[in-house]
C-alpha cells in the first residue's frame, strides 16, 4: 500500500436518490509509481454515514497507451460502521455507477471478486484512498 499514491479528482454534491438529503461523490486515480492502478469514486450521504454507509466504486486493470475498456473491470465495495468498527464488504458492481463508465469493459459480481487477487487489489486501493483522500474524512470518522 505504501507504493500507492492517490490523486484526488472531482467532487460533486447532489440530492441523494434514496432519501433526498445532500450526498457527495468524490473521485480520483490511484497510482503505483508513474502507472495508473485504478480510478475510484466514493459516494455517501452527508451526515448520513451511520445510517446509509458509503460506496467505493473502483475501476481496476490496465491503463495507458494501447489499452481499452476491455482491459478494465468495475469492483464495488460497501462501507458500514459496525459495533466492531469500520467494515467493508465487496458487493455486486453491475448496476453501480462505475459499471456504466466508458472506461469499464465488465462489472464484476461479488462472487467473481471474493477470495481472488482482484479482492486483494481492491482492498489495497481502498486502503490508499482511506488514508490519503482528505475529502472522505466524514466517512473515516473525522469532520467533513
N, C-alpha and C positions, 0 to 999 in steps of 0.2 A: 504494500500500500504506500510505503514511503516514496516509491518511484512514480506515483500518480500525482498529477497536478491538475487542479480544477481551474477552468477558465469560465467565470460566470458570463452569461449572455443576457437574454431579455428577462423582464419581469412585467407581468400583466395582472391587474386586478379586474374582477368582473363579478357579477351576481352569480352565486352558486346555483347550479341546476337543481339540486335536490332540496335546498331549504330557502333560497332567496337571499341568504347572507352574503357578505363580501367574501370572495375567495381570491387566492393568489396562485399564480403559476410562475415559477422561475425556471429558467433553462440555461444550458451551457454545454461545454465539452470537457471531457477528461482526457488528459494526455499522458502517455508513458514516454518520457523523453520528448522528442520532437514529433512523435507519431500520435495521431488521434486514437484513443482506445474506445471512446463511447461518446454519444450525445445523451443528455439527460434532461428530464423535466420533473419538477416536483410540484404537486398541486395539493392545496389544503384550504379549509375554511378558516378565515381569520377569527381568532378567538374560539375556534371550534375543534381544535386538535383532540381534546379529550373525548369528545362525543363522535366526531367524524373520522379521526385519524388523518392520514395523508397518503398520497400515492406517489411513488417513484417510478417513472417510466424511463426505460433505458433503450438505447439503440446500440447494439454491440456488433462487432465484426470488423472487417477490413475497410479502411478508408484510404482516400488518396487517388492519385492518377491510376487509371486503368480499372478502377472498381466501380461497381454499380450497386443499386439497391439489393440485388440478388446476393451480394456479399454480406448483407447485414440482416439482423433479426431483432425484433422487439421483445423485451422482457419486462414484466411488471412486478412490482413489489408493493405491498400494503404495509403501512406503519400504524401501529397502535401502541398506546401507553397501557401497560397492564399492571396488576398488583406486583408483579415480579420485575418491573422495569420496562424499558422500551423494547419492542419486538417488531421484527419484520417477517413477513410471510410472502413467498412467491405466489402470485395469483395469475390467472389466465390473462395473457396480453391481448388476444383478439377482442376487439371492442374498446380497448383503451385508446386514447388519442394518438399515442406513438404508432399504433398499428396502422393508422391511416396516413402516415407520413410518406412522402415520395422517396424518403431515404431508406425505407424498410422493404425488404423482399418478402419477409414472412414474420408473423407474430407467433410466438411460442406459447403453448399451454403450460400450465403448472407442471403437469406430468412430464412434459418434454424437458423441463429445467431441473427439477429437484433431483439431487444426487449426481449431477453431472458437472463437468468442468465449466459449463456455462453458468451454473449456480455459483460456483466459486468466484468466477469473474464478476458476476453481477453484484455479489455481496462486497467484493473488493471495491468496485466502483461506488457503491452506495456508502461504504465507509469513508472514502475520499470526499465525497460530496458532503456527508455528515460533518466531517471535521473541517472542511475548507470553505464551504459556501456560507458566508455570514448571513445571507438573506434568509436562511431557514432557521434562525435562532429560536423562533417561536416553537418550532417543532422539536428542536433539540432540548428545549427547556428554558432558554433564555428569553429575554424580551425581543419582541418583533422589531 
